[in-house]
Amino acid sequence: MYRLLAFALRIRVTLVYCALAVAGTIALGQIGPHDRWHVLHAASTNLHNLTDGHLATLVTSVFLTEGRVNWLWLAAVALLFAVAEWISGWRRFLLTFSAGHVGATAVVAVGLLIGIHNDWLADSLAMAVDVGVSYAAAAVAGSMVRYLPMPWRAGWAALWIGVVTISGVSDPSFTAVGHAIALTTGFGLGALYLRRDASTLSHKVIGGTSTEWVQPSPQLSTL
């Protein structure tokens, strides 16, 4: 029982996310198409909602899924999140999750605003449904380069760059741009974590050496 509780605490953010995402998915499945459309639009991080000050959509949107639910995709995301939180700790995981989701959403919104204002993009994009956890997942996946041994980092990075590229080519949209931004954010945070951990380890080694150097010997302490 104690081990199970310790395991749950180690991935507590992932468990909370999964519980809320499943609850949101089930709730959407219990209402009709018309009501579901209104719920998704109200929770969407589209340009219309964000410019109207509905910033709560930055939170609500991440727990919902548009269209038919892909439980295999949600299970894969849950596994990715659990592994990432287990390895990196809940603080780094939550920071990466939030930076990927909010950061990519904000950059995409600015791009849509500029594009629509200059008639480069259709006005209807301001009302597009934009929900889901894919931006956060891309950032978390990118940040995992920090925790892979050197021979595997390049392969992991190439894998996710390929996934995002293929997805963008097969379905070119503003969400494809968001995925690229989120993945880049994850790579950047992974590099930051690597530098910080290396710096912390270096300071510990130097500090330990300094402590051993200045500590008096037992013989001197008896004088």
TIGUVEX-318442 format. One record per atom (N, C-alpha, C): residue in one letter; z, y, x; residue number from 1; atom name. Coordinates in steps of 0.2 Angstrom, whole numbers. Each point is the difference from the previous one (the first is absolute). Layout:
<numis>
 type     w     v     u seq atom
    A     Z     Y     X NUM   CA
...
</numis>
This chain:
<numis>
 type     w     v     u seq atom
    M     0    -6     4   1    N
    M     0     6    -4   1   CA
    M     0     6     4   1    C
    Y     4     0     6   2    N
    Y     1     6     4   2   CA
    Y    -7     1     4   2    C
    R    -4    -5     2   3    N
    R    -6     0     3   3   CA
    R    -5     3    -5   3    C
    L     0    -2    -6   4    N
    L    -5     3    -5   4   CA
    L     1     7    -1   4    C
    L     7     2    -1   5    N
    L     1     7    -1   5   CA
    L    -2     4     6   5    C
    A     1    -2     6   6    N
    A    -2     3     7   6   CA
    A    -7     1     0   6    C
    F    -4    -5    -2   7    N
    F    -7     0     0   7   CA
    F    -3     5    -5   7    C
    A     4     0    -6   8    N
    A    -2     5    -5   8   CA
    A     1     7     2   8    C
    L     6     1     3   9    N
    L     1     7     3   9   CA
    L    -5     2     5   9    C
    R    -2    -5     4  10    N
    R    -5     2     5  10   CA
    R    -7     2    -2  10    C
    I    -1    -2    -6  11    N
    I    -7     2    -3  11   CA
    I     1     4    -7  11    C
    R     6     4     0  12    N
    R     2     2    -7  12   CA
    R    -6     5    -3  12    C
    V    -3     4     4  13    N
    V    -5     5    -2  13   CA
    V    -6    -4    -3  13    C
    T    -2    -5     3  14    N
    T    -5    -4    -2  14   CA
    T     2    -3    -7  14    C
    L     6    -3    -1  15    N
    L     2    -3    -6  15   CA
    L     0     5    -6  15    C
    V     3     6     2  16    N
    V     0     5    -5  16   CA
    V    -7     2    -3  16    C
    Y    -5     1     5  17    N
    Y    -7     1    -1  17   CA
    Y    -3    -5    -5  17    C
    C     1    -7     2  18    N
    C    -3    -5    -3  18   CA
    C     3    -1    -7  18    C
    A     6     1    -1  19    N
    A     3     0    -7  19   CA
    A    -3     5    -4  19    C
    L     0     6     2  20    N
    L    -3     6    -4  20   CA
    L    -7    -1    -1  20    C
    A    -4    -2     5  21    N
    A    -7    -1    -1  21   CA
    A    -2    -6    -5  21    C
    V     4    -5     0  22    N
    V    -1    -6    -5  22   CA
    V     2     3    -7  22    C
    A     6     4     0  23    N
    A     2     2    -7  23   CA
    A    -6     5    -3  23    C
    G    -2     4     5  24    N
    G    -6     5    -3  24   CA
    G    -6    -4    -2  24    C
    T    -2    -5     4  25    N
    T    -6    -4    -2  25   CA
    T     1    -4    -6  25    C
    I     6    -3    -1  26    N
    I     1    -3    -7  26   CA
    I     1     5    -6  26    C
    A     3     6     2  27    N
    A     0     4    -6  27   CA
    A    -7     3    -2  27    C
    L    -4     1     5  28    N
    L    -7     2    -2  28   CA
    L    -4    -5    -4  28    C
    G     2    -7     2  29    N
    G    -4    -5    -3  29   CA
    G     2    -1    -8  29    C
    Q     6     3    -1  30    N
    Q     3     0    -7  30   CA
    Q    -3     5    -5  30    C
    I    -4     5     3  31    N
    I    -2     5    -5  31   CA
    I    -8     0     0  31    C
    G    -2     3    -5  32    N
    G    -8     0    -2  32   CA
    G    -4     4     6  32    C
    P    -6    -1     0  33    N
    P    -5     4     5  33   CA
    P     1     7    -1  33    C
    H     0     3    -6  34    N
    H     1     7    -1  34   CA
    H     6     3     3  34    C
    D     6    -3    -1  35    N
    D     6     2     3  35   CA
    D     0    -1     7  35    C
    R    -2    -6     2  36    N
    R    -1    -1     8  36   CA
    R    -3     5     3  36    C
    W    -6     3    -3  37    N
    W    -4     5     3  37   CA
    W     4     6     1  37    C
    H     4     2    -5  38    N
    H     4     6     0  38   CA
    H     5     0     5  38    C
    V     4    -6     1  39    N
    V     5    -1     5  39   CA
    V    -3     0     7  39    C
    L    -6    -3     1  40    N
    L    -2     0     7  40   CA
    L    -3     7     2  40    C
    H    -2     4    -5  41    N
    H    -2     7     1  41   CA
    H     6     4     2  41    C
    A     5    -1    -4  42    N
    A     6     4     1  42   CA
    A     4    -1     6  42    C
    A    -1    -6     3  43    N
    A     3    -2     6  43   CA
    A    -4     0     6  43    C
    S    -7     2    -1  44    N
    S    -4     0     6  44   CA
    S     1     6     4  44    C
    T    -2    -1     7  45    N
    T     1     6     4  45   CA
    T    -7     3     1  45    C
    N    -4     1    -6  46    N
    N    -6     3     1  46   CA
    N     1     8     1  46    C
    L    -5     3     1  47    N
    L     0     7     2  47   CA
    L     3     5    -6  47    C
    H    -2    -2    -6  48    N
    H     2     3    -6  48   CA
    H     8     0    -1  48    C
    N     3    -6     1  49    N
    N     7     0     0  49   CA
    N     4     3     5  49    C
    L    -3     0     6  50    N
    L     3     3     6  50   CA
    L     0     7     0  50    C
    T    -6     3    -2  51    N
    T     0     7     0  51   CA
    T     4     3    -6  51    C
    D     1    -4    -5  52    N
    D     5     2    -6  52   CA
    D     7     0     2  52    C
    G     1    -3     6  53    N
    G     7     0     2  53   CA
    G     4    -7    -2  53    C
    H    -4    -5    -2  54    N
    H     3    -6    -2  54   CA
    H     1    -4     7  54    C
    L     4     2     4  55    N
    L     1    -4     6  55   CA
    L     4    -6     0  55    C
    A     3    -1    -6  56    N
    A     3    -7    -1  56   CA
    A    -5    -6     0  56    C
    T    -6     2    -1  57    N
    T    -5    -5     0  57   CA
    T    -1    -3     7  57    C
    L     3     3     5  58    N
    L     0    -3     7  58   CA
    L     4    -6     0  58    C
    V     5     0    -4  59    N
    V     4    -6    -1  59   CA
    V    -2    -5    -5  59    C
    T    -1     2    -6  60    N
    T    -2    -4    -5  60   CA
    T    -6    -4     1  60    C
    S    -5     3     3  61    N
    S    -7    -3     1  61   CA
    S     0    -6     5  61    C
    V     5     0     4  62    N
    V     0    -6     5  62   CA
    V     3    -6    -3  62    C
    F     2     0    -6  63    N
    F     3    -6    -3  63   CA
    F    -5    -3    -6  63    C
    L    -6     3     0  64    N
    L    -4    -2    -6  64   CA
    L    -7    -2     3  64    C
    T    -4    -4    -4  65    N
    T    -6    -3     2  65   CA
    T    -5     2    -5  65    C
    E    -6     2     2  66    N
    E    -5     2    -5  66   CA
    E    -4    -7    -1  66    C
    G    -3    -1    -6  67    N
    G    -4    -5    -2  67   CA
    G     4    -7     0  67    C
    R    -4    -5     1  68    N
    R     3    -7     0  68   CA
    R     5    -1     6  68    C
    V     6    -3    -1  69    N
    V     4    -1     5  69   CA
    V    -2    -6     4  69    C
    N     0     2     7  70    N
    N    -1    -6     5  70   CA
    N     7    -2     3  70    C
    W     2    -5    -3  71    N
    W     7    -2     3  71   CA
    W     0    -3     7  71    C
    L    -6    -2     2  72    N
    L     0    -3     7  72   CA
    L     0     6     4  72    C
    W    -3     6    -1  73    N
    W     0     6     4  73   CA
    W     7     3     0  73    C
    L     4     0    -6  74    N
    L     6     2     0  74   CA
    L     5    -4     4  74    C
    A    -1    -7     0  75    N
    A     4    -4     4  75   CA
    A    -1     1     8  75    C
    A    -7     1     2  76    N
    A    -1     1     7  76   CA
    A     3     7     2  76    C
    V     0     5    -4  77    N
    V     3     6     1  77   CA
    V     7    -1     1  77    C
    A     3    -4    -4  78    N
    A     8    -1     0  78   CA
    A     1    -3     7  78    C
    L    -4    -5     2  79    N
    L     1    -4     6  79   CA
    L     0     5     6  79    C
    L    -5     4     0  80    N
    L    -1     5     5  80   CA
    L     6     5     1  80    C
    F     2     2    -6  81    N
    F     6     5     0  81   CA
    F     6    -4     2  81    C
    A     1    -6    -2  82    N
    A     6    -4     2  82   CA
    A     0    -1     8  82    C
    V    -5    -2     2  83    N
    V     0    -1     8  83   CA
    V     1     7     3  83    C
    A    -4     5    -2  84    N
    A     1     6     4  84   CA
    A     7     3    -1  84    C
    E     3     0    -5  85    N
    E     7     2    -1  85   CA
    E     5    -4     4  85    C
    W    -1    -7     0  86    N
    W     4    -4     4  86   CA
    W     0     2     7  86    C
    I    -6     1     3  87    N
    I    -1     1     7  87   CA
    I     2     7     2  87    C
    S    -2     5    -4  88    N
    S     1     7     2  88   CA
    S     6     3    -3  88    C
    G     3    -3    -5  89    N
    G     6     3    -3  89   CA
    G    -2     5    -6  89    C
    W     4     1    -4  90    N
    W    -1     3    -7  90   CA
    W    -2     7     1  90    C
    R     3     4     5  91    N
    R    -1     7     1  91   CA
    R    -8     1     2  91    C
    R    -2    -4     5  92    N
    R    -7     1     3  92   CA
    R    -5    -2    -6  92    C
    F     2    -6    -3  93    N
    F    -4    -2    -5  93   CA
    F    -1     5    -6  93    C
    L     5     3    -2  94    N
    L     0     5    -5  94   CA
    L    -4     6     2  94    C
    L     1     2     6  95    N
    L    -3     6     3  95   CA
    L    -8    -1     0  95    C
    T    -2    -6     3  96    N
    T    -7    -2     0  96   CA
    T    -3     0    -7  96    C
    F     3    -4    -4  97    N
    F    -2     0    -7  97   CA
    F    -1     6    -3  97    C
    S     5     5     0  98    N
    S    -1     6    -3  98   CA
    S    -5     5     3  98    C
    A     0    -1     7  99    N
    A    -5     4     4  99   CA
    A    -7    -2    -2  99    C
    G    -1    -6    -1 100    N
    G    -7    -3    -1 100   CA
    G    -2     2    -7 100    C
    H     4    -1    -5 101    N
    H    -1     2    -7 101   CA
    H    -1     7    -2 101    C
    V     5     4     2 102    N
    V     0     7    -1 102   CA
    V    -5     4     4 102    C
    G     0    -2     7 103    N
    G    -4     3     4 103   CA
    G    -8     0    -2 103    C
    A    -2    -7    -1 104    N
    A    -7    -1    -2 104   CA
    A    -1     3    -6 104    C
    T     4     0    -5 105    N
    T    -1     3    -7 105   CA
    T    -1     7     1 105    C
    A     4     4     4 106    N
    A     0     7     1 106   CA
    A    -7     2     3 106    C
    V    -2    -4     5 107    N
    V    -6     2     4 107   CA
    V    -6    -1    -5 107    C
    V     0    -6    -3 108    N
    V    -5    -1    -5 108   CA
    V    -1     6    -6 108    C
    A     6     2    -2 109    N
    A     0     5    -5 109   CA
    A    -3     6     2 109    C
    V     2     2     7 110    N
    V    -3     6     2 110   CA
    V    -7     0     1 110    C
    G    -3    -6     2 111    N
    G    -7    -1     1 111   CA
    G    -3     0    -7 111    C
    L     3    -3    -5 112    N
    L    -3     1    -7 112   CA
    L     0     7    -2 112    C
    L     5     4     1 113    N
    L     0     7    -2 113   CA
    L    -5     4     3 113    C
    I    -1    -1     7 114    N
    I    -6     4     3 114   CA
    I    -6    -3    -2 114    C
    G    -1    -6    -1 115    N
    G    -7    -3    -2 115   CA
    G    -2     2    -7 115    C
    I     5     0    -5 116    N
    I    -1     2    -7 116   CA
    I    -1     8     0 116    C
    H     4     4     4 117    N
    H    -1     7     0 117   CA
    H    -7     2     2 117    C
    N    -3    -4     5 118    N
    N    -6     2     3 118   CA
    N    -6    -4    -3 118    C
    D     1    -3    -6 119    N
    D    -5    -4    -4 119   CA
    D    -3    -5     5 119    C
    W     4    -3     4 120    N
    W    -3    -6     4 120   CA
    W     2    -6    -3 120    C
    L     5     0    -4 121    N
    L     3    -6    -4 121   CA
    L     0     2    -7 121    C
    A     0    -6    -4 122    N
    A     0     1    -8 122   CA
    A     7     2    -2 122    C
    D     0     4    -5 123    N
    D     6     3    -3 123   CA
    D     4    -6    -3 123    C
    S    -3    -5    -2 124    N
    S     4    -6    -3 124   CA
    S     5    -3     5 124    C
    L    -2     1     6 125    N
    L     5    -4     5 125   CA
    L     7     3     0 125    C
    A     1     6    -3 126    N
    A     6     3     0 126   CA
    A     5    -4    -5 126    C
    M    -4    -3    -5 127    N
    M     4    -4    -5 127   CA
    M     0    -7     1 127    C
    A    -2    -3     6 128    N
    A    -1    -7     1 128   CA
    A     7    -3     1 128    C
    V     0    -6    -2 129    N
    V     6    -4     0 129   CA
    V     1    -2     8 129    C
    D     6     2     3 130    N
    D     1    -2     7 130   CA
    D     8    -3     0 130    C
    V     0    -6    -1 131    N
    V     7    -3     0 131   CA
    V     0    -6     5 131    C
    G     5    -3     2 132    N
    G     1    -6     4 132   CA
    G     3     2     7 132    C
    V     1    -6     3 133    N
    V     4     0     7 133   CA
    V    -4    -1     6 133    C
    S    -7     0    -1 134    N
    S    -5    -1     5 134   CA
    S     1     5     6 134    C
    Y     1     6    -1 135    N
    Y     1     5     6 135   CA
    Y     6    -2     4 135    C
    A     6    -1    -4 136    N
    A     6    -2     4 136   CA
    A    -1    -7     4 136    C
    A    -4    -5    -3 137    N
    A    -1    -6     3 137   CA
    A    -4     1     6 137    C
    A    -5     4     0 138    N
    A    -4     1     6 138   CA
    A     4     3     6 138    C
    A     4     5    -2 139    N
    A     4     3     5 139   CA
    A     5    -5     3 139    C
    V     3    -4    -4 140    N
    V     5    -5     2 140   CA
    V    -4    -5     5 140    C
    A    -5    -2    -2 141    N
    A    -4    -5     4 141   CA
    A    -2     3     7 141    C
    G    -2     7     0 142    N
    G    -2     3     6 142   CA
    G     6     1     5 142    C
    S     6     1    -3 143    N
    S     6     1     4 143   CA
    S     2    -6     3 143    C
    M    -2    -6    -2 144    N
    M     2    -6     3 144   CA
    M    -2    -2     7 144    C
    V    -5     4     2 145    N
    V    -2     0     7 145   CA
    V     6     0     5 145    C
    R     5     4    -2 146    N
    R     5     1     4 146   CA
    R     4    -6     2 146    C
    Y     0    -5    -5 147    N
    Y     4    -6     0 147   CA
    Y    -4    -6     3 147    C
    L    -6     1     1 148    N
    L    -4    -6     3 148   CA
    L     0     0     7 148    C
    P    -1    -5     4 149    N
    P    -1     0     7 149   CA
    P    -6     2     2 149    C
    M    -1     3     6 150    N
    M    -6     3     2 150   CA
    M    -6    -3    -2 150    C
    P    -1    -7     2 151    N
    P    -7    -3    -1 151   CA
    P    -2     0    -8 151    C
    W     5     1    -4 152    N
    W    -2     0    -8 152   CA
    W    -1     6    -3 152    C
    R     2     6     3 153    N
    R     0     6    -3 153   CA
    R    -7     2    -1 153    C
    A    -4     0     5 154    N
    A    -7     2    -1 154   CA
    A    -4    -4    -6 154    C
    G     2    -7     0 155    N
    G    -3    -4    -5 155   CA
    G     2     2    -7 155    C
    W     7     1    -1 156    N
    W     3     3    -6 156   CA
    W    -3     6    -2 156    C
    A    -1     5     4 157    N
    A    -3     6    -1 157   CA
    A    -7     0    -3 157    C
    A    -4    -5     4 158    N
    A    -7    -1    -2 158   CA
    A    -1    -3    -6 158    C
    L     5    -5    -2 159    N
    L     0    -3    -6 159   CA
    L     0     5    -6 159    C
    W     5     4     0 160    N
    W     2     5    -5 160   CA
    W    -6     6    -1 160    C
    I    -2     2     6 161    N
    I    -6     4     0 161   CA
    I    -6    -3    -3 161    C
    G    -1    -6     1 162    N
    G    -6    -3    -3 162   CA
    G     1    -1    -7 162    C
    V     6    -2    -3 163    N
    V     2     0    -7 163   CA
    V    -1     6    -3 163    C
    V     2     6     2 164    N
    V     0     6    -3 164   CA
    V    -8     3     0 164    C
    T    -3    -2     6 165    N
    T    -7     2     0 165   CA
    T    -5    -4    -5 165    C
    I     1    -6     0 166    N
    I    -3    -4    -5 166   CA
    I     1     2    -7 166    C
    S     6     1    -1 167    N
    S     2     2    -7 167   CA
    S    -3     7    -2 167    C
    G     0     5     5 168    N
    G    -3     6    -1 168   CA
    G    -8     0    -1 168    C
    V    -3    -5     4 169    N
    V    -7     0    -1 169   CA
    V    -2    -4    -7 169    C
    S     4    -5    -2 170    N
    S    -2    -3    -6 170   CA
    S     2     4    -6 170    C
    D     5     4     1 171    N
    D     2     5    -6 171   CA
    D     2     7     3 171    C
    P    -6     4     1 172    N
    P     2     6     3 172   CA
    P     3     5    -5 172    C
    S     6     2     1 173    N
    S     3     5    -5 173   CA
    S     6     3     4 173    C
    F     3     5    -3 174    N
    F     5     4     3 174   CA
    F     6    -5     2 174    C
    T     1    -5    -4 175    N
    T     5    -5     2 175   CA
    T    -1    -3     7 175    C
    A    -6    -2     1 176    N
    A    -2    -2     7 176   CA
    A     2     4     6 176    C
    V    -1     7    -2 177    N
    V     2     5     5 177   CA
    V     7     0     1 177    C
    G     4    -1    -6 178    N
    G     7     0     1 178   CA
    G     3    -6     3 178    C
    H    -4    -6     0 179    N
    H     2    -6     4 179   CA
    H     0     1     7 179    C
    A    -6     3     2 180    N
    A    -1     2     7 180   CA
    A     5     5     3 180    C
    I     2     5    -4 181    N
    I     5     4     2 181   CA
    I     7    -3     1 181    C
    A     2    -4    -5 182    N
    A     6    -4     0 182   CA
    A     0    -5     6 182    C
    L    -5    -3     1 183    N
    L     0    -5     6 183   CA
    L     1     4     6 183    C
    T    -4     6     1 184    N
    T     1     4     6 184   CA
    T     7     2     1 184    C
    T     3     2    -6 185    N
    T     7     2     0 185   CA
    T     5    -5     3 185    C
    G    -2    -6    -3 186    N
    G     4    -6     3 186   CA
    G     0    -1     7 186    C
    F    -7     0     3 187    N
    F    -1    -1     7 187   CA
    F     4     6     4 187    C
    G     0     6    -3 188    N
    G     4     5     4 188   CA
    G     7    -1     0 188    C
    L     3    -2    -6 189    N
    L     7    -2     0 189   CA
    L     2    -6     4 189    C
    G    -5    -5     0 190    N
    G     2    -5     5 190   CA
    G     0     2     7 190    C
    A    -4     4     2 191    N
    A     0     3     7 191   CA
    A     6     4     1 191    C
    L     2     4    -5 192    N
    L     6     4     1 192   CA
    L     6    -5     1 192    C
    Y     1    -5    -5 193    N
    Y     5    -5     1 193   CA
    Y     0    -3     7 193    C
    L    -5    -2     2 194    N
    L    -1    -3     7 194   CA
    L     3     5     5 194    C
    R    -2     6     0 195    N
    R     2     5     5 195   CA
    R     8     1     0 195    C
    R     2     1    -6 196    N
    R     7     1    -2 196   CA
    R     5    -6     3 196    C
    D    -3    -6    -2 197    N
    D     4    -6     2 197   CA
    D     0    -1     8 197    C
    A    -6     1     3 198    N
    A     0     0     7 198   CA
    A     4     5     3 198    C
    S     0     6    -2 199    N
    S     5     5     2 199   CA
    S     7    -1    -1 199    C
    T     2    -3    -5 200    N
    T     7    -2    -2 200   CA
    T     2    -6     5 200    C
    L    -4    -5     1 201    N
    L     1    -5     5 201   CA
    L     1     3     7 201    C
    S    -4     4     2 202    N
    S     0     3     7 202   CA
    S     6     4     1 202    C
    H     3     4    -5 203    N
    H     6     3     0 203   CA
    H     6    -4     1 203    C
    K    -1    -6    -4 204    N
    K     6    -5     0 204   CA
    K     0    -3     7 204    C
    V    -5    -1     3 205    N
    V     0    -3     7 205   CA
    V     2     4     5 205    C
    I    -2     7    -1 206    N
    I     2     5     5 206   CA
    I     8     1    -1 206    C
    G     2     1    -6 207    N
    G     7     1    -2 207   CA
    G     4    -6     3 207    C
    G    -2    -6    -1 208    N
    G     4    -6     2 208   CA
    G     0     0     8 208    C
    T    -5     2     3 209    N
    T     0     0     8 209   CA
    T     5     5     2 209    C
    S    -1     6    -3 210    N
    S     5     6     2 210   CA
    S     7    -2    -1 210    C
    T     2    -3    -6 211    N
    T     6    -2    -1 211   CA
    T     3    -5     5 211    C
    E    -4    -5     2 212    N
    E     2    -5     5 212   CA
    E     1     4     7 212    C
    W    -4     5     1 213    N
    W     0     4     7 213   CA
    W     6     4     1 213    C
    V     2     3    -6 214    N
    V     6     4     1 214   CA
    V     7    -3    -2 214    C
    Q     0    -6    -2 215    N
    Q     6    -3    -2 215   CA
    Q     3    -2     6 215    C
    P     7     1     1 216    N
    P     3    -2     6 216   CA
    P     2    -7     0 216    C
    S     0    -3     6 217    N
    S     1    -7     1 217   CA
    S     8    -1    -1 217    C
    P     1    -7    -2 218    N
    P     7    -1    -1 218   CA
    P     5     1     6 218    C
    Q    -3     0     6 219    N
    Q     4     1     6 219   CA
    Q     2     8     0 219    C
    L    -5     4    -1 220    N
    L     2     7     0 220   CA
    L     4     2    -6 220    C
    S     0    -3    -5 221    N
    S     4     2    -6 221   CA
    S     7    -2     1 221    C
    T     2    -4     5 222    N
    T     7    -2     1 222   CA
    T     3     5     5 222    C
    L    -4     5     3 223    N
    L     3     4     5 223   CA
    L     4     6    -3 223    C
</numis>
